[in-house]
Amino acid sequence: MKPLAIFGAGGMAKEAFFFAKDLHLKVGAFFDYRAREPLYGVDVLDEEDFNPEEFLAVIAIGKPTIRSRIASRLSERHATFMTLIHPSVVIYGRDTVTIGDGGFLCPGCLLTCDISLGKFCQLNLGTTICHGTQAGDYFTTAPGVNISGNVKIGNNVHLGTNCSVIHEVTITDNVTIGAGACVVDDILESGTYAGTPARYIHEWTPSAD
């Protein structure tokens, strides 16, 4: 197997390095537009130096919109993306669970059955997702998120640390939910929400690259 190219050089990229070691995968390089000193003895290179024929790409960046822009640039260069699932992740109904290309599932995640996750999803430590849930591309959870059954989640949705979503709720595209919030009603307008129950705070703004 080709070595991994980890895109990013921050916290998630550092975690991805050690997750890859647990999977007995070799990390060939980190890639970041702010080229810097090596991490853990591995070179940090500029994105322009990436050779798609040499590496499998993993995008280890928390913000969905930044991940989306990098994925778009790499796709234009015909990169092949690795779906990185830590060996401690539990998926009960594995034959009924689909995870799109470029997914990144951290230790301690638990998924049950009839679940669909789009491209470049990122589930952080201890995320739980119950039956019948569907999430779009670039779906992102912080540590400790709990999602009940039959939830529908759009693209570019970010759920903060210890956020909870009750069953049969719909969340539209381009939504950020604050840490510790509880989503008990449908969210049909893009924006940032916080509190228990979660309430609209301000309009959604894409993250700068």
RAJOUR-V132499 format. One record per run of one state. SS is the DSSP state (2 for helix, 1 for strand, 0 for the rest). FROM is the first residue (numbers start at 1). LEN is the number of residues. Records with the same first field share a line. If there is no record, write none. Layout:
SS: FROM-LEN, FROM-LEN
This chain:
0: 1-2, 8-3, 23-4, 32-7, 40-2, 43-1, 46-1, 50-5, 60-4, 77-4, 82-2, 86-4, 92-2, 100-4, 106-4, 112-3, 118-4, 124-4, 130-4, 136-4, 142-4, 148-4, 154-3, 160-4, 166-4, 172-3, 178-4, 184-3, 188-3, 195-1, 197-2, 203-7
1: 3-5, 27-5, 39-1, 42-1, 44-2, 55-5, 81-1, 84-2, 90-2, 97-3, 104-2, 110-2, 115-3, 122-2, 128-2, 134-2, 140-2, 146-2, 152-2, 157-3, 164-2, 170-2, 175-3, 182-2, 187-1, 191-4, 196-1, 199-4
2: 11-12, 47-3, 64-13, 94-3
